[in-house]
């Protein structure tokens, strides 16, 4: 894994939106509700990871 950023993200996160979400969330010790922009990033990250996995699956089929 990449070096952890001070804001909580990894340099080698699977997707840019995952990295940005990790940076926004940081490492707060107390739970809290996500903001609408964080929810949108989480949904975008989910779509990007699904697409990444589909590509990896296609490669392994060949």
HTML snippet that shows the backbone in 3Dmol.js (N, CA, C, O; Angstrom):
<script src="https://3Dmol.org/build/3Dmol-min.js"></script>
<div id="view" style="width:600px;height:400px;position:relative"></div>
<script>
const pdb = `
ATOM      1  N   UNK A   1       0.843  -1.189   0.000  1.00  0.00           N
ATOM      2  CA  UNK A   1       0.000   0.000   0.000  1.00  0.00           C
ATOM      3  C   UNK A   1       0.880   1.241   0.000  1.00  0.00           C
ATOM      4  O   UNK A   1       2.039   1.202   0.414  1.00  0.00           O
ATOM      5  N   UNK A   2       0.316   2.323  -0.464  1.00  0.00           N
ATOM      6  CA  UNK A   2       1.036   3.585  -0.470  1.00  0.00           C
ATOM      7  C   UNK A   2       1.110   4.181   0.915  1.00  0.00           C
ATOM      8  O   UNK A   2       0.406   3.765   1.834  1.00  0.00           O
ATOM      9  N   UNK A   3       1.964   5.148   1.042  1.00  0.00           N
ATOM     10  CA  UNK A   3       2.112   5.842   2.316  1.00  0.00           C
ATOM     11  C   UNK A   3       0.817   6.567   2.662  1.00  0.00           C
ATOM     12  O   UNK A   3       0.227   7.231   1.810  1.00  0.00           O
ATOM     13  N   UNK A   4       0.372   6.440   3.912  1.00  0.00           N
ATOM     14  CA  UNK A   4      -0.845   7.128   4.333  1.00  0.00           C
ATOM     15  C   UNK A   4      -0.619   8.624   4.353  1.00  0.00           C
ATOM     16  O   UNK A   4       0.412   9.100   4.829  1.00  0.00           O
ATOM     17  N   UNK A   5      -1.576   9.358   3.840  1.00  0.00           N
ATOM     18  CA  UNK A   5      -1.530  10.808   3.903  1.00  0.00           C
ATOM     19  C   UNK A   5      -1.976  11.251   5.283  1.00  0.00           C
ATOM     20  O   UNK A   5      -2.697  10.517   5.960  1.00  0.00           O
ATOM     21  N   UNK A   6      -1.565  12.433   5.713  1.00  0.00           N
ATOM     22  CA  UNK A   6      -1.981  12.951   7.010  1.00  0.00           C
ATOM     23  C   UNK A   6      -3.488  13.068   7.118  1.00  0.00           C
ATOM     24  O   UNK A   6      -4.038  13.047   8.219  1.00  0.00           O
ATOM     25  N   UNK A   7      -4.154  13.190   5.994  1.00  0.00           N
ATOM     26  CA  UNK A   7      -5.612  13.362   6.000  1.00  0.00           C
ATOM     27  C   UNK A   7      -6.357  12.046   5.938  1.00  0.00           C
ATOM     28  O   UNK A   7      -7.588  12.047   5.918  1.00  0.00           O
ATOM     29  N   UNK A   8      -5.653  10.918   5.908  1.00  0.00           N
ATOM     30  CA  UNK A   8      -6.320   9.632   5.975  1.00  0.00           C
ATOM     31  C   UNK A   8      -6.421   8.864   4.677  1.00  0.00           C
ATOM     32  O   UNK A   8      -6.907   7.733   4.695  1.00  0.00           O
ATOM     33  N   UNK A   9      -5.991   9.409   3.551  1.00  0.00           N
ATOM     34  CA  UNK A   9      -6.088   8.698   2.283  1.00  0.00           C
ATOM     35  C   UNK A   9      -4.811   7.952   1.959  1.00  0.00           C
ATOM     36  O   UNK A   9      -3.746   8.285   2.477  1.00  0.00           O
ATOM     37  N   UNK A  10      -4.908   6.949   1.111  1.00  0.00           N
ATOM     38  CA  UNK A  10      -3.741   6.230   0.624  1.00  0.00           C
ATOM     39  C   UNK A  10      -3.351   6.783  -0.726  1.00  0.00           C
ATOM     40  O   UNK A  10      -4.204   7.182  -1.519  1.00  0.00           O
ATOM     41  N   UNK A  11      -2.050   6.804  -0.983  1.00  0.00           N
ATOM     42  CA  UNK A  11      -1.575   7.288  -2.275  1.00  0.00           C
ATOM     43  C   UNK A  11      -2.005   6.373  -3.410  1.00  0.00           C
ATOM     44  O   UNK A  11      -2.140   6.816  -4.551  1.00  0.00           O
ATOM     45  N   UNK A  12      -2.224   5.088  -3.101  1.00  0.00           N
ATOM     46  CA  UNK A  12      -2.577   4.138  -4.158  1.00  0.00           C
ATOM     47  C   UNK A  12      -4.003   3.621  -4.014  1.00  0.00           C
ATOM     48  O   UNK A  12      -4.264   2.447  -4.276  1.00  0.00           O
ATOM     49  N   UNK A  13      -4.923   4.480  -3.602  1.00  0.00           N
ATOM     50  CA  UNK A  13      -6.327   4.081  -3.522  1.00  0.00           C
ATOM     51  C   UNK A  13      -6.786   3.590  -4.891  1.00  0.00           C
ATOM     52  O   UNK A  13      -6.288   4.038  -5.924  1.00  0.00           O
ATOM     53  N   UNK A  14      -7.735   2.668  -4.883  1.00  0.00           N
ATOM     54  CA  UNK A  14      -8.199   2.062  -6.131  1.00  0.00           C
ATOM     55  C   UNK A  14      -8.730   3.098  -7.092  1.00  0.00           C
ATOM     56  O   UNK A  14      -8.461   3.020  -8.291  1.00  0.00           O
ATOM     57  N   UNK A  15      -9.481   4.074  -6.593  1.00  0.00           N
ATOM     58  CA  UNK A  15     -10.065   5.078  -7.478  1.00  0.00           C
ATOM     59  C   UNK A  15      -9.797   6.475  -6.926  1.00  0.00           C
ATOM     60  O   UNK A  15      -9.575   6.642  -5.727  1.00  0.00           O
ATOM     61  N   UNK A  16      -9.818   7.472  -7.801  1.00  0.00           N
ATOM     62  CA  UNK A  16      -9.638   8.852  -7.329  1.00  0.00           C
ATOM     63  C   UNK A  16     -10.701   9.276  -6.317  1.00  0.00           C
ATOM     64  O   UNK A  16     -10.394   9.983  -5.357  1.00  0.00           O
ATOM     65  N   UNK A  17     -11.946   8.849  -6.524  1.00  0.00           N
ATOM     66  CA  UNK A  17     -13.002   9.254  -5.595  1.00  0.00           C
ATOM     67  C   UNK A  17     -12.820   8.594  -4.232  1.00  0.00           C
ATOM     68  O   UNK A  17     -13.157   9.191  -3.210  1.00  0.00           O
ATOM     69  N   UNK A  18     -12.291   7.369  -4.201  1.00  0.00           N
ATOM     70  CA  UNK A  18     -12.006   6.715  -2.923  1.00  0.00           C
ATOM     71  C   UNK A  18     -10.930   7.486  -2.180  1.00  0.00           C
ATOM     72  O   UNK A  18     -11.043   7.719  -0.976  1.00  0.00           O
ATOM     73  N   UNK A  19      -9.885   7.883  -2.899  1.00  0.00           N
ATOM     74  CA  UNK A  19      -8.803   8.653  -2.283  1.00  0.00           C
ATOM     75  C   UNK A  19      -9.337   9.976  -1.735  1.00  0.00           C
ATOM     76  O   UNK A  19      -9.006  10.361  -0.613  1.00  0.00           O
ATOM     77  N   UNK A  20     -10.162  10.672  -2.522  1.00  0.00           N
ATOM     78  CA  UNK A  20     -10.715  11.951  -2.082  1.00  0.00           C
ATOM     79  C   UNK A  20     -11.630  11.767  -0.874  1.00  0.00           C
ATOM     80  O   UNK A  20     -11.592  12.558   0.068  1.00  0.00           O
ATOM     81  N   UNK A  21     -12.448  10.725  -0.908  1.00  0.00           N
ATOM     82  CA  UNK A  21     -13.339  10.460   0.224  1.00  0.00           C
ATOM     83  C   UNK A  21     -12.524  10.183   1.484  1.00  0.00           C
ATOM     84  O   UNK A  21     -12.848  10.701   2.553  1.00  0.00           O
ATOM     85  N   UNK A  22     -11.477   9.377   1.372  1.00  0.00           N
ATOM     86  CA  UNK A  22     -10.620   9.102   2.526  1.00  0.00           C
ATOM     87  C   UNK A  22      -9.979  10.375   3.056  1.00  0.00           C
ATOM     88  O   UNK A  22      -9.838  10.546   4.267  1.00  0.00           O
ATOM     89  N   UNK A  23      -9.594  11.257   2.163  1.00  0.00           N
ATOM     90  CA  UNK A  23      -9.004  12.525   2.590  1.00  0.00           C
ATOM     91  C   UNK A  23     -10.032  13.389   3.308  1.00  0.00           C
ATOM     92  O   UNK A  23      -9.720  14.019   4.318  1.00  0.00           O
ATOM     93  N   UNK A  24     -11.253  13.418   2.789  1.00  0.00           N
ATOM     94  CA  UNK A  24     -12.299  14.240   3.416  1.00  0.00           C
ATOM     95  C   UNK A  24     -12.691  13.695   4.774  1.00  0.00           C
ATOM     96  O   UNK A  24     -12.905  14.464   5.711  1.00  0.00           O
ATOM     97  N   UNK A  25     -12.788  12.373   4.896  1.00  0.00           N
ATOM     98  CA  UNK A  25     -13.222  11.773   6.150  1.00  0.00           C
ATOM     99  C   UNK A  25     -12.144  11.824   7.218  1.00  0.00           C
ATOM    100  O   UNK A  25     -12.446  11.973   8.402  1.00  0.00           O
ATOM    101  N   UNK A  26     -10.891  11.701   6.810  1.00  0.00           N
ATOM    102  CA  UNK A  26      -9.801  11.729   7.774  1.00  0.00           C
ATOM    103  C   UNK A  26      -9.898  10.563   8.744  1.00  0.00           C
ATOM    104  O   UNK A  26     -10.391   9.491   8.394  1.00  0.00           O
ATOM    105  N   UNK A  27      -9.431  10.778   9.950  1.00  0.00           N
ATOM    106  CA  UNK A  27      -9.414   9.720  10.957  1.00  0.00           C
ATOM    107  C   UNK A  27     -10.033  10.204  12.253  1.00  0.00           C
ATOM    108  O   UNK A  27      -9.448  10.033  13.322  1.00  0.00           O
ATOM    109  N   UNK A  28     -11.200  10.799  12.172  1.00  0.00           N
ATOM    110  CA  UNK A  28     -11.897  11.302  13.343  1.00  0.00           C
ATOM    111  C   UNK A  28     -12.267  10.157  14.281  1.00  0.00           C
ATOM    112  O   UNK A  28     -12.758   9.124  13.825  1.00  0.00           O
ATOM    113  N   UNK A  29     -12.039  10.322  15.585  1.00  0.00           N
ATOM    114  CA  UNK A  29     -12.361   9.246  16.526  1.00  0.00           C
ATOM    115  C   UNK A  29     -13.866   9.110  16.800  1.00  0.00           C
ATOM    116  O   UNK A  29     -14.312   8.059  17.260  1.00  0.00           O
ATOM    117  N   UNK A  30     -14.639  10.144  16.527  1.00  0.00           N
ATOM    118  CA  UNK A  30     -16.067  10.114  16.831  1.00  0.00           C
ATOM    119  C   UNK A  30     -16.890   9.865  15.567  1.00  0.00           C
ATOM    120  O   UNK A  30     -16.619  10.471  14.530  1.00  0.00           O
ATOM    121  N   UNK A  31     -17.884   8.988  15.634  1.00  0.00           N
ATOM    122  CA  UNK A  31     -18.749   8.775  14.470  1.00  0.00           C
ATOM    123  C   UNK A  31     -19.587  10.017  14.184  1.00  0.00           C
ATOM    124  O   UNK A  31     -19.914  10.788  15.087  1.00  0.00           O
ATOM    125  N   UNK A  32     -19.928  10.195  12.906  1.00  0.00           N
ATOM    126  CA  UNK A  32     -20.759  11.323  12.518  1.00  0.00           C
ATOM    127  C   UNK A  32     -21.501  10.973  11.247  1.00  0.00           C
ATOM    128  O   UNK A  32     -21.164  10.002  10.569  1.00  0.00           O
ATOM    129  N   UNK A  33     -22.510  11.763  10.925  1.00  0.00           N
ATOM    130  CA  UNK A  33     -23.263  11.568   9.695  1.00  0.00           C
ATOM    131  C   UNK A  33     -22.418  12.071   8.516  1.00  0.00           C
ATOM    132  O   UNK A  33     -21.684  13.052   8.634  1.00  0.00           O
ATOM    133  N   UNK A  34     -22.537  11.384   7.393  1.00  0.00           N
ATOM    134  CA  UNK A  34     -21.850  11.842   6.182  1.00  0.00           C
ATOM    135  C   UNK A  34     -22.582  13.040   5.603  1.00  0.00           C
ATOM    136  O   UNK A  34     -23.804  13.156   5.700  1.00  0.00           O
ATOM    137  N   UNK A  35     -21.805  13.924   4.999  1.00  0.00           N
ATOM    138  CA  UNK A  35     -22.404  15.066   4.316  1.00  0.00           C
ATOM    139  C   UNK A  35     -22.908  14.607   2.951  1.00  0.00           C
ATOM    140  O   UNK A  35     -22.496  13.551   2.472  1.00  0.00           O
ATOM    141  N   UNK A  36     -23.786  15.373   2.317  1.00  0.00           N
ATOM    142  CA  UNK A  36     -24.255  14.993   0.979  1.00  0.00           C
ATOM    143  C   UNK A  36     -23.107  14.815  -0.023  1.00  0.00           C
ATOM    144  O   UNK A  36     -23.164  13.915  -0.861  1.00  0.00           O
ATOM    145  N   UNK A  37     -22.080  15.642   0.047  1.00  0.00           N
ATOM    146  CA  UNK A  37     -20.961  15.488  -0.897  1.00  0.00           C
ATOM    147  C   UNK A  37     -20.160  14.215  -0.600  1.00  0.00           C
ATOM    148  O   UNK A  37     -19.643  13.590  -1.526  1.00  0.00           O
ATOM    149  N   UNK A  38     -20.050  13.824   0.661  1.00  0.00           N
ATOM    150  CA  UNK A  38     -19.358  12.585   1.015  1.00  0.00           C
ATOM    151  C   UNK A  38     -20.163  11.371   0.567  1.00  0.00           C
ATOM    152  O   UNK A  38     -19.590  10.374   0.127  1.00  0.00           O
ATOM    153  N   UNK A  39     -21.479  11.448   0.676  1.00  0.00           N
ATOM    154  CA  UNK A  39     -22.342  10.373   0.194  1.00  0.00           C
ATOM    155  C   UNK A  39     -22.191  10.226  -1.316  1.00  0.00           C
ATOM    156  O   UNK A  39     -22.104   9.108  -1.824  1.00  0.00           O
ATOM    157  N   UNK A  40     -22.161  11.345  -2.034  1.00  0.00           N
ATOM    158  CA  UNK A  40     -21.984  11.309  -3.491  1.00  0.00           C
ATOM    159  C   UNK A  40     -20.640  10.686  -3.856  1.00  0.00           C
ATOM    160  O   UNK A  40     -20.565   9.886  -4.789  1.00  0.00           O
ATOM    161  N   UNK A  41     -19.573  11.044  -3.128  1.00  0.00           N
ATOM    162  CA  UNK A  41     -18.260  10.451  -3.386  1.00  0.00           C
ATOM    163  C   UNK A  41     -18.263   8.952  -3.105  1.00  0.00           C
ATOM    164  O   UNK A  41     -17.654   8.180  -3.846  1.00  0.00           O
ATOM    165  N   UNK A  42     -18.935   8.545  -2.053  1.00  0.00           N
ATOM    166  CA  UNK A  42     -19.023   7.128  -1.718  1.00  0.00           C
ATOM    167  C   UNK A  42     -19.738   6.357  -2.828  1.00  0.00           C
ATOM    168  O   UNK A  42     -19.313   5.264  -3.201  1.00  0.00           O
ATOM    169  N   UNK A  43     -20.812   6.921  -3.350  1.00  0.00           N
ATOM    170  CA  UNK A  43     -21.541   6.282  -4.451  1.00  0.00           C
ATOM    171  C   UNK A  43     -20.693   6.233  -5.717  1.00  0.00           C
ATOM    172  O   UNK A  43     -20.692   5.229  -6.429  1.00  0.00           O
ATOM    173  N   UNK A  44     -19.974   7.315  -5.995  1.00  0.00           N
ATOM    174  CA  UNK A  44     -19.104   7.351  -7.173  1.00  0.00           C
ATOM    175  C   UNK A  44     -17.985   6.330  -7.022  1.00  0.00           C
ATOM    176  O   UNK A  44     -17.648   5.629  -7.977  1.00  0.00           O
ATOM    177  N   UNK A  45     -17.417   6.246  -5.843  1.00  0.00           N
ATOM    178  CA  UNK A  45     -16.364   5.276  -5.581  1.00  0.00           C
ATOM    179  C   UNK A  45     -16.871   3.860  -5.799  1.00  0.00           C
ATOM    180  O   UNK A  45     -16.170   3.034  -6.385  1.00  0.00           O
ATOM    181  N   UNK A  46     -18.070   3.572  -5.339  1.00  0.00           N
ATOM    182  CA  UNK A  46     -18.676   2.247  -5.519  1.00  0.00           C
ATOM    183  C   UNK A  46     -18.785   1.906  -6.998  1.00  0.00           C
ATOM    184  O   UNK A  46     -18.459   0.792  -7.407  1.00  0.00           O
ATOM    185  N   UNK A  47     -19.250   2.875  -7.812  1.00  0.00           N
ATOM    186  CA  UNK A  47     -19.370   2.632  -9.257  1.00  0.00           C
ATOM    187  C   UNK A  47     -17.993   2.407  -9.887  1.00  0.00           C
ATOM    188  O   UNK A  47     -17.831   1.521 -10.725  1.00  0.00           O
ATOM    189  N   UNK A  48     -17.005   3.205  -9.485  1.00  0.00           N
ATOM    190  CA  UNK A  48     -15.661   3.071 -10.055  1.00  0.00           C
ATOM    191  C   UNK A  48     -15.030   1.738  -9.680  1.00  0.00           C
ATOM    192  O   UNK A  48     -14.369   1.111 -10.507  1.00  0.00           O
ATOM    193  N   UNK A  49     -15.227   1.301  -8.444  1.00  0.00           N
ATOM    194  CA  UNK A  49     -14.672   0.018  -8.013  1.00  0.00           C
ATOM    195  C   UNK A  49     -15.349  -1.122  -8.761  1.00  0.00           C
ATOM    196  O   UNK A  49     -14.683  -2.076  -9.163  1.00  0.00           O
ATOM    197  N   UNK A  50     -16.663  -1.038  -8.954  1.00  0.00           N
ATOM    198  CA  UNK A  50     -17.383  -2.069  -9.706  1.00  0.00           C
ATOM    199  C   UNK A  50     -16.848  -2.151 -11.133  1.00  0.00           C
ATOM    200  O   UNK A  50     -16.638  -3.248 -11.651  1.00  0.00           O
ATOM    201  N   UNK A  51     -16.627  -1.011 -11.768  1.00  0.00           N
ATOM    202  CA  UNK A  51     -16.087  -0.997 -13.130  1.00  0.00           C
ATOM    203  C   UNK A  51     -14.674  -1.578 -13.152  1.00  0.00           C
ATOM    204  O   UNK A  51     -14.332  -2.340 -14.057  1.00  0.00           O
ATOM    205  N   UNK A  52     -13.864  -1.228 -12.180  1.00  0.00           N
ATOM    206  CA  UNK A  52     -12.498  -1.751 -12.068  1.00  0.00           C
ATOM    207  C   UNK A  52     -12.527  -3.280 -11.949  1.00  0.00           C
ATOM    208  O   UNK A  52     -11.749  -3.978 -12.599  1.00  0.00           O
ATOM    209  N   UNK A  53     -13.431  -3.785 -11.114  1.00  0.00           N
ATOM    210  CA  UNK A  53     -13.522  -5.231 -10.922  1.00  0.00           C
ATOM    211  C   UNK A  53     -14.007  -5.927 -12.197  1.00  0.00           C
ATOM    212  O   UNK A  53     -13.538  -7.020 -12.514  1.00  0.00           O
ATOM    213  N   UNK A  54     -14.937  -5.310 -12.929  1.00  0.00           N
ATOM    214  CA  UNK A  54     -15.378  -5.888 -14.198  1.00  0.00           C
ATOM    215  C   UNK A  54     -14.204  -5.991 -15.176  1.00  0.00           C
ATOM    216  O   UNK A  54     -14.057  -6.998 -15.869  1.00  0.00           O
ATOM    217  N   UNK A  55     -13.378  -4.958 -15.229  1.00  0.00           N
ATOM    218  CA  UNK A  55     -12.209  -4.984 -16.123  1.00  0.00           C
ATOM    219  C   UNK A  55     -11.238  -6.080 -15.707  1.00  0.00           C
ATOM    220  O   UNK A  55     -10.698  -6.789 -16.557  1.00  0.00           O
ATOM    221  N   UNK A  56     -11.015  -6.220 -14.410  1.00  0.00           N
ATOM    222  CA  UNK A  56     -10.100  -7.253 -13.919  1.00  0.00           C
ATOM    223  C   UNK A  56     -10.644  -8.644 -14.232  1.00  0.00           C
ATOM    224  O   UNK A  56      -9.886  -9.550 -14.577  1.00  0.00           O
ATOM    225  N   UNK A  57     -11.950  -8.808 -14.110  1.00  0.00           N
ATOM    226  CA  UNK A  57     -12.578 -10.082 -14.409  1.00  0.00           C
ATOM    227  C   UNK A  57     -12.419 -10.429 -15.881  1.00  0.00           C
ATOM    228  O   UNK A  57     -12.137 -11.576 -16.226  1.00  0.00           O
ATOM    229  N   UNK A  58     -12.602  -9.434 -16.753  1.00  0.00           N
ATOM    230  CA  UNK A  58     -12.432  -9.665 -18.191  1.00  0.00           C
ATOM    231  C   UNK A  58     -11.001 -10.083 -18.508  1.00  0.00           C
ATOM    232  O   UNK A  58     -10.777 -10.952 -19.352  1.00  0.00           O
ATOM    233  N   UNK A  59     -10.035  -9.467 -17.833  1.00  0.00           N
ATOM    234  CA  UNK A  59      -8.629  -9.830 -18.069  1.00  0.00           C
ATOM    235  C   UNK A  59      -8.353 -11.261 -17.652  1.00  0.00           C
ATOM    236  O   UNK A  59      -7.615 -11.977 -18.329  1.00  0.00           O
ATOM    237  N   UNK A  60      -8.946 -11.687 -16.530  1.00  0.00           N
ATOM    238  CA  UNK A  60      -8.685 -13.042 -16.057  1.00  0.00           C
ATOM    239  C   UNK A  60      -9.380 -14.092 -16.917  1.00  0.00           C
ATOM    240  O   UNK A  60      -8.981 -15.256 -16.919  1.00  0.00           O
ATOM    241  N   UNK A  61     -10.424 -13.684 -17.651  1.00  0.00           N
ATOM    242  CA  UNK A  61     -11.128 -14.612 -18.537  1.00  0.00           C
ATOM    243  C   UNK A  61     -10.318 -14.915 -19.791  1.00  0.00           C
ATOM    244  O   UNK A  61     -10.520 -15.949 -20.427  1.00  0.00           O
ATOM    245  N   UNK A  62      -9.405 -14.020 -20.148  1.00  0.00           N
ATOM    246  CA  UNK A  62      -8.618 -14.201 -21.385  1.00  0.00           C
ATOM    247  C   UNK A  62      -7.473 -15.131 -21.220  1.00  0.00           C
ATOM    248  O   UNK A  62      -6.733 -15.372 -22.173  1.00  0.00           O
TER     249      UNK A  62
END
`;
const viewer = $3Dmol.createViewer("view");
viewer.addModel(pdb, "pdb");
viewer.setStyle({}, {cartoon: {color: "spectrum"}});
viewer.zoomTo();
viewer.render();
</script>
